[in-house]
Amino acid sequence: MTAMTLALPEEIELLRKAVRAFVENEAEPLAEQIERDARIPSILLKKAAEMGLFGLSIPPEYGGTGFGELGSVVALEELSRTNGAVSMVICPTAPAATIALAGNEEQKQKYLPPLARGERLASFCLTEPTAGSDATGIRTSAVRKGDRYILNGSKLYISRAAIAGTFIVTAVTDPARKAKGGITVFIVEREFPGFSVGSKDDEMGLRGSESAEVVFQDCEVPAANVVGAVGGGFDVMRKILDRARLWAAARSVGASQRILELSLQYAVTREQFGKPIGAFQAVRLKLADMATLLHAGRLMLYQTARKIDQGEEAVQEASMAKLFSSEAAGQIADMGVQIHGAMGFMKPTPVERFYRDVRAYRILDGTSDIQRLIIAGKLLRSHGLKVAVGE
Ligand SMILES: Cc1cc2nc3c(=O)[nH]c(=O)nc-3n(C[C@H](O)[C@H](O)[C@H](O)COP(=O)(O)OP(=O)(O)OC[C@H]3O[C@@H](n4cnc5c(N)ncnc54)[C@H](O)[C@@H]3O)c2cc1C
């Protein structure tokens, strides 16, 4: 079963073809260089910008592609067939979605077109030293002073931060209310006084995703850069988290597809006991499990993307898709390494890199445990029992 056998609109299949050609011809030849240098060469970013790949989550009236979520996840699947960092930098982003879905007209006109053109990259800053799964635990403060807010605090593990110019930041505007109306979302520019980016993280995988700490020291942010209502931070986040989780699922599906293809190729060429190893039942069983997990994950991915494109709420389905596909990618990568034997354990065999890259998808945008708590919370609520995610 290949991605091509699931009927999608013609324009989305054309998008898939174009992105696959970009990945095969431009990105894949640089995969090992990206791994070694932990950075994506600017020539690749330039070519992606020329193709409009930075406009994936941005409406066409602000310079984006207008393909919707189905187009975004298909493009992300393809971008994930190479070094995982490529799909973390050239991708639909939560910051662009935040501005597109919750920003006012002025903010959309000012910030979205440069993001769509790839002239500026963006980061989403939520996680802090004391607040990971529990987003209500953030301590970064924002205090109003005239027509500005003064931000103090720091954010950790922020993807793209080392090279981004625009930052969506959550901060506490009312410490007494916190999650109940005390957290606000801001747009912060790299050039604002008091803003700085720390040294880059040294990551196990996704090397080149330019993840870093972000620091606010009396950082001055115009009051006009509040996204949504003051105190409405969780309402803003609710609008975009289902998309961010779906994108993690798309990365997992795209990487899994490539791992399966690499494993199939190896299974028909590597010989032991006088036969291709694919002739042995133990290897065939693994290939069957890999393909089945992949197919199920892809169906969940497309169904959820279609639901979002129809304007329906898909919080539970997005959590399910992310949980299933990221856990499946871990299993598929493990089986892929096993099929490759010792070669799968050695650099620069691609499955070795995929094995490390896909590990992140079970953690970022909410760990697998947190997805389970969201899914169960929805189920129980429908039966009259209200439980908070952290309980
Ligand atoms: C590659 C990568 C990129 C990232 N990019 C960004 C980014 O761009 N912006 C950003 O803001 N953050 C980013 N993050 C951070 C990510 O969102 C957090 O790592 C994630 O939310 C988990 O938080 P934590 O690491 O502090 O783990 P913790 O919250 O400390 O969790 C530790 C463990 O405890 C478990 N746990 C916690 N609470 C519960 C509970 N109630 N019930 C059961 N188990 C629980 C978790 O599942 C986990 O296994 C990134 C992380 C990674 C790895």
The ligand as an SDF file (V2000), in Angstrom:
LIG
                    3D

 53 58  0  0  0  0  0  0  0  0999 V2000
   12.5020   18.1930   19.5610 C   0  0  0  0  0  0  0  0  0  0  0  0
   11.6580   19.0320   20.4410 C   0  0  0  0  0  0  0  0  0  0  0  0
   11.1740   20.2590   19.9630 C   0  0  0  0  0  0  0  0  0  0  0  0
   10.3990   21.0700   20.7910 C   0  0  0  0  0  0  0  0  0  0  0  0
    9.9490   22.2830   20.3190 N   0  0  0  0  0  0  0  0  0  0  0  0
    9.2640   23.1190   21.1570 C   0  0  0  0  0  0  0  0  0  0  0  0
    8.8500   24.4110   20.7120 C   0  0  0  0  0  0  0  0  0  0  0  0
    9.0960   24.8080   19.5630 O   0  0  0  0  0  0  0  0  0  0  0  0
    8.1820   25.2200   21.5820 N   0  0  0  0  0  0  0  0  0  0  0  0
    7.8950   24.8180   22.8590 C   0  0  0  0  0  0  0  0  0  0  0  0
    7.2820   25.5900   23.5940 O   0  0  0  0  0  0  0  0  0  0  0  0
    8.2880   23.5840   23.3240 N   0  0  0  0  0  0  0  0  0  0  0  0
    8.9610   22.7280   22.5010 C   0  0  0  0  0  0  0  0  0  0  0  0
    9.3580   21.4940   22.9470 N   0  0  0  0  0  0  0  0  0  0  0  0
    9.0600   21.1090   24.3110 C   0  0  0  0  0  0  0  0  0  0  0  0
    7.9170   20.0950   24.4230 C   0  0  0  0  0  0  0  0  0  0  0  0
    6.6970   20.7060   24.1100 O   0  0  0  0  0  0  0  0  0  0  0  0
    7.9450   19.5300   25.8440 C   0  0  0  0  0  0  0  0  0  0  0  0
    9.1340   18.7790   25.9520 O   0  0  0  0  0  0  0  0  0  0  0  0
    6.7610   18.6540   26.1680 C   0  0  0  0  0  0  0  0  0  0  0  0
    5.5700   19.4110   26.2850 O   0  0  0  0  0  0  0  0  0  0  0  0
    6.9590   17.8660   27.4950 C   0  0  0  0  0  0  0  0  0  0  0  0
    7.4170   18.7130   28.5050 O   0  0  0  0  0  0  0  0  0  0  0  0
    8.7030   18.3250   29.3550 P   0  0  0  0  0  0  0  0  0  0  0  0
    9.7930   17.9650   28.4200 O   0  0  0  0  0  0  0  0  0  0  0  0
    8.9590   19.4130   30.3330 O   0  0  0  0  0  0  0  0  0  0  0  0
    8.3180   17.0060   30.1310 O   0  0  0  0  0  0  0  0  0  0  0  0
    7.4460   16.8750   31.5460 P   0  0  0  0  0  0  0  0  0  0  0  0
    6.2150   17.6440   31.4210 O   0  0  0  0  0  0  0  0  0  0  0  0
    8.4050   17.2300   32.6360 O   0  0  0  0  0  0  0  0  0  0  0  0
    7.1410   15.3570   31.5140 O   0  0  0  0  0  0  0  0  0  0  0  0
    8.0860   14.3560   31.8810 C   0  0  0  0  0  0  0  0  0  0  0  0
    7.3730   12.9990   31.8210 C   0  0  0  0  0  0  0  0  0  0  0  0
    6.2580   12.9900   32.7420 O   0  0  0  0  0  0  0  0  0  0  0  0
    5.0640   12.6670   32.0500 C   0  0  0  0  0  0  0  0  0  0  0  0
    3.9410   13.3930   32.6420 N   0  0  0  0  0  0  0  0  0  0  0  0
    3.8820   14.7240   32.9430 C   0  0  0  0  0  0  0  0  0  0  0  0
    2.6740   15.0180   33.4460 N   0  0  0  0  0  0  0  0  0  0  0  0
    1.9440   13.8790   33.4460 C   0  0  0  0  0  0  0  0  0  0  0  0
    0.6130   13.5340   33.8430 C   0  0  0  0  0  0  0  0  0  0  0  0
   -0.2330   14.4210   34.3340 N   0  0  0  0  0  0  0  0  0  0  0  0
    0.2290   12.2320   33.7270 N   0  0  0  0  0  0  0  0  0  0  0  0
    1.0600   11.2990   33.2050 C   0  0  0  0  0  0  0  0  0  0  0  0
    2.3420   11.5580   32.8190 N   0  0  0  0  0  0  0  0  0  0  0  0
    2.7650   12.8340   32.9320 C   0  0  0  0  0  0  0  0  0  0  0  0
    5.3080   13.0590   30.6030 C   0  0  0  0  0  0  0  0  0  0  0  0
    4.4600   12.3300   29.7140 O   0  0  0  0  0  0  0  0  0  0  0  0
    6.7760   12.7050   30.4460 C   0  0  0  0  0  0  0  0  0  0  0  0
    6.9020   11.3330   30.1450 O   0  0  0  0  0  0  0  0  0  0  0  0
   10.1080   20.6450   22.1220 C   0  0  0  0  0  0  0  0  0  0  0  0
   10.5830   19.4100   22.5860 C   0  0  0  0  0  0  0  0  0  0  0  0
   11.3380   18.6040   21.7610 C   0  0  0  0  0  0  0  0  0  0  0  0
   11.8420   17.2900   22.2740 C   0  0  0  0  0  0  0  0  0  0  0  0
  1  2  1  0
  2  3  1  0
  2 52  2  0
  3  4  2  0
  4  5  1  0
  4 50  1  0
  5  6  2  0
  6  7  1  0
  6 13  1  0
  7  8  2  0
  7  9  1  0
  9 10  1  0
 10 11  2  0
 10 12  1  0
 12 13  2  0
 13 14  1  0
 14 15  1  0
 14 50  1  0
 15 16  1  0
 16 17  1  0
 16 18  1  0
 18 19  1  0
 18 20  1  0
 20 21  1  0
 20 22  1  0
 22 23  1  0
 23 24  1  0
 24 25  2  0
 24 26  1  0
 24 27  1  0
 27 28  1  0
 28 29  2  0
 28 30  1  0
 28 31  1  0
 31 32  1  0
 32 33  1  0
 33 34  1  0
 33 48  1  0
 34 35  1  0
 35 36  1  0
 35 46  1  0
 36 37  1  0
 36 45  1  0
 37 38  2  0
 38 39  1  0
 39 40  1  0
 39 45  2  0
 40 41  1  0
 40 42  2  0
 42 43  1  0
 43 44  2  0
 44 45  1  0
 46 47  1  0
 46 48  1  0
 48 49  1  0
 50 51  2  0
 51 52  1  0
 52 53  1  0
M  END
$$$$
